[in-house]
Amino acid sequence: MARPAGEAAVPLVILCMDIWGVRAQLFEIAARIALQGYCAVVPNFYHRDGVKGFDFRNARGQSVSMEIASKEQQEAVRRHGAVLSNAMVDADVGALLRFFENEQVSQGRAGSVGFCMGGRHAMFIAGTRPERMVATASLHGTQLVSDKRDSPHRFADRFRGEMYCGFAEHDPYVPPSIAVTLDSLLGNRPDLKYRSVTHAGARHGYAIPDRDVYDREAAEKDWTEIFAIFARALR
């Protein structure tokens, strides 16, 4: 958890981890959010498996993307991601919100930022908890639109507040049709302000610092949008 100094209650922002789990990069992002005046938390949704996260490095010391990781490393990561359901994440978020009832955190509107599979989770909890989760950001989010019964796009009529999606131009996990579908579903909702951006030249995972595919320009454009949303929706 990272929060600004002082005893005043501040809005809560939940960071939904990517498939790589909880690690230093996400804590750094939480610290950046805290500097803007929010309480940022990074829950470990893999706690049922008894693990936190994975961070494999290349020769230059950068975290490697999935395509660069070895077959064994890929299998280890994907095994945990495959069993983590939207319902599990929603249950953990419920417990988190109950915990923060007794902390110095505003009990009204809350926000979330999700990366990769966490983008899906951020959108899902925006649909299951529309009274709280009113500032939502999904960055290179996966399976935002699918044929599953709990696909986030099926909650389009429940989303409230503001929502932002950042996509990569080159993403084997997120075809361009996903952005088109979401623009169509969410672009004219009466209770939702929605915006999406597809970053030219960016690759899946571009928003995570210290990664081999990190795209600073694309990520900074996202954060400009996200902090503006937080200022409007959470303050």
C-alpha positions in Angstrom: 0.0 0.0 0.0 1.2 3.5 -0.8 -0.6 6.7 0.4 0.2 10.4 0.9 1.4 11.5 4.3 -1.1 12.8 6.8 -4.2 11.6 8.5 -6.8 12.8 6.0 -9.0 10.2 4.3 -8.1 9.9 0.6 -9.7 8.0 -2.3 -8.8 4.4 -2.8 -7.2 3.1 -6.0 -6.8 -0.6 -6.6 -4.1 -1.9 -8.9 -5.1 -5.1 -10.6 -1.9 -7.1 -11.4 -1.0 -8.5 -14.8 -0.4 -12.2 -15.3 3.1 -11.8 -13.9 1.7 -11.1 -10.4 2.8 -8.8 -7.6 6.3 -7.4 -7.9 8.4 -4.2 -7.6 7.2 -2.6 -10.8 3.6 -2.5 -9.5 4.8 -1.1 -6.2 6.5 1.7 -8.1 3.3 2.5 -9.9 1.4 2.5 -6.6 3.9 5.0 -5.2 3.4 7.3 -8.2 -0.4 7.2 -7.7 0.0 8.0 -4.0 2.0 11.1 -4.9 -1.2 12.3 -6.7 -3.1 12.1 -3.4 -4.6 8.6 -3.4 -4.3 5.4 -1.4 -3.0 2.9 -3.9 -3.0 -0.9 -3.1 -1.6 -3.8 -5.0 -3.5 -7.0 -3.8 -2.0 -10.4 -4.5 -4.8 -12.2 -6.3 -2.5 -15.3 -6.5 -2.7 -15.7 -2.7 -4.7 -18.9 -3.1 -1.8 -20.5 -4.9 0.8 -19.4 -2.3 2.8 -17.3 -4.8 3.2 -13.6 -5.4 4.7 -13.0 -8.8 7.3 -13.8 -11.4 10.0 -11.6 -12.8 12.4 -13.1 -15.3 15.2 -10.9 -16.6 17.2 -10.6 -19.8 20.9 -9.9 -20.2 20.2 -6.1 -19.9 18.4 -6.6 -16.6 14.9 -5.9 -18.1 11.9 -8.0 -17.2 11.2 -10.2 -20.2 7.9 -10.4 -22.1 6.1 -13.7 -22.5 7.4 -14.3 -26.0 11.0 -14.0 -24.7 10.5 -16.2 -21.6 11.5 -19.8 -21.8 8.8 -22.5 -22.3 9.1 -23.5 -18.7 8.8 -19.9 -17.5 5.7 -19.3 -19.7 4.0 -22.4 -18.3 4.7 -21.5 -14.7 3.1 -18.0 -15.2 0.2 -19.1 -17.4 -0.7 -21.9 -15.0 -1.6 -19.4 -12.3 -3.3 -17.0 -14.6 -5.5 -19.7 -16.0 -7.1 -20.6 -12.7 -7.7 -17.0 -11.4 -11.3 -16.2 -12.2 -13.1 -12.9 -12.3 -15.2 -14.2 -9.3 -12.1 -14.8 -7.2 -10.9 -11.3 -7.9 -14.3 -9.8 -7.1 -14.3 -11.7 -3.8 -10.9 -10.4 -2.9 -11.9 -6.8 -3.8 -14.9 -7.2 -1.5 -12.6 -8.2 1.3 -10.3 -5.3 0.5 -13.1 -2.8 0.6 -14.3 -4.2 4.0 -10.7 -3.9 5.4 -10.5 -0.3 4.3 -13.7 0.6 6.2 -11.4 0.9 9.3 -8.6 2.7 7.6 -8.1 6.4 6.6 -9.6 5.9 3.2 -12.6 7.7 1.7 -15.7 5.4 1.8 -17.2 6.8 -1.4 -15.9 6.6 -4.9 -12.9 4.4 -5.7 -10.8 3.8 -8.8 -8.8 1.0 -10.4 -6.1 0.4 -12.9 -5.5 -3.0 -14.5 -2.8 -4.3 -16.7 -3.0 -7.3 -19.1 -5.4 -9.7 -17.3 -5.8 -7.1 -14.7 -7.5 -4.9 -17.2 -10.2 -7.5 -17.5 -10.5 -7.7 -13.7 -10.7 -3.9 -13.3 -13.5 -3.7 -15.8 -15.3 -6.7 -14.2 -15.3 -5.1 -10.7 -16.5 -1.9 -12.3 -19.5 -3.9 -13.4 -20.1 -5.8 -10.2 -19.5 -2.8 -7.9 -20.8 0.2 -9.9 -21.6 2.1 -6.8 -17.9 2.3 -5.8 -15.8 1.7 -8.8 -16.4 4.8 -10.9 -12.9 5.5 -12.3 -11.5 2.5 -14.2 -8.5 2.1 -16.5 -7.5 -0.9 -18.5 -4.0 -1.0 -20.1 -3.3 -3.6 -22.7 -6.2 -5.5 -21.1 -6.9 -9.1 -22.3 -10.3 -10.9 -22.8 -12.3 -7.7 -22.3 -14.7 -9.1 -24.9 -15.3 -12.8 -25.1 -18.0 -15.4 -25.3 -17.7 -16.2 -21.6 -20.7 -15.4 -19.4 -18.6 -13.1 -17.1 -16.9 -11.2 -19.9 -16.6 -7.6 -18.9 -18.3 -6.3 -22.0 -21.5 -7.9 -20.8 -21.7 -5.4 -18.0 -21.7 -2.4 -20.3 -25.1 -1.2 -18.9 -23.8 -1.3 -15.4 -20.6 0.8 -15.8 -20.7 4.2 -14.2 -18.4 7.2 -13.9 -15.4 7.2 -16.3 -13.5 4.4 -18.0 -10.4 4.5 -20.1 -8.7 1.7 -22.2 -5.2 1.9 -23.6 -4.3 -0.6 -26.4 -1.1 -1.5 -28.2 -1.0 -1.5 -32.0 1.0 -4.8 -31.9 -0.8 -7.1 -29.5 -1.2 -10.8 -30.2 -3.6 -11.2 -27.2 -5.9 -8.2 -28.1 -7.1 -8.0 -31.7 -8.1 -4.6 -33.0 -11.7 -5.7 -33.0 -11.8 -5.5 -29.2 -11.3 -1.7 -29.2 -13.9 -1.4 -32.0 -16.5 -3.4 -30.0 -15.9 -1.5 -26.8 -16.1 1.8 -28.5 -19.5 0.8 -30.0 -20.8 -0.6 -26.6 -19.5 2.1 -24.3 -19.1 5.2 -26.4 -22.7 6.5 -26.0 -23.6 5.2 -22.5 -25.7 7.8 -20.6 -24.0 7.1 -17.2 -20.5 6.6 -18.5 -17.7 8.7 -20.0 -15.6 6.3 -22.1 -12.4 6.8 -24.1 -9.9 4.5 -25.7 -6.5 5.0 -27.4 -4.5 2.6 -29.5 -0.8 3.5 -29.3 1.0 3.3 -32.6 4.1 1.1 -32.5 3.4 -0.1 -28.9 3.4 -3.8 -28.0 1.6 -5.8 -25.4 2.9 -5.0 -21.9 4.0 -1.5 -23.0 2.8 0.2 -19.8 5.0 -1.6 -17.3 8.3 0.2 -16.5 11.5 -1.9 -16.6 10.0 -4.3 -19.1 11.7 -5.1 -22.4 8.6 -3.8 -24.3 8.1 -0.7 -22.1 7.0 2.3 -24.2 7.4 5.4 -22.1 5.6 7.7 -24.5 2.5 5.5 -24.7 2.5 4.9 -21.0 2.8 8.6 -20.2 -0.2 9.4 -22.4 -2.2 6.8 -20.5 -1.2 8.3 -17.1 -2.2 11.8 -18.3 -5.7 10.4 -19.1 -5.9 8.3 -15.9 -4.9 11.1 -13.5 -7.4 13.4 -15.2 -10.1 10.8 -14.7 -9.2 10.3 -11.1 -9.3 14.1 -10.5 -12.8 14.4 -12.0 -14.4 11.2 -10.7 -12.8 10.7 -7.2 -12.3 14.2 -5.9 
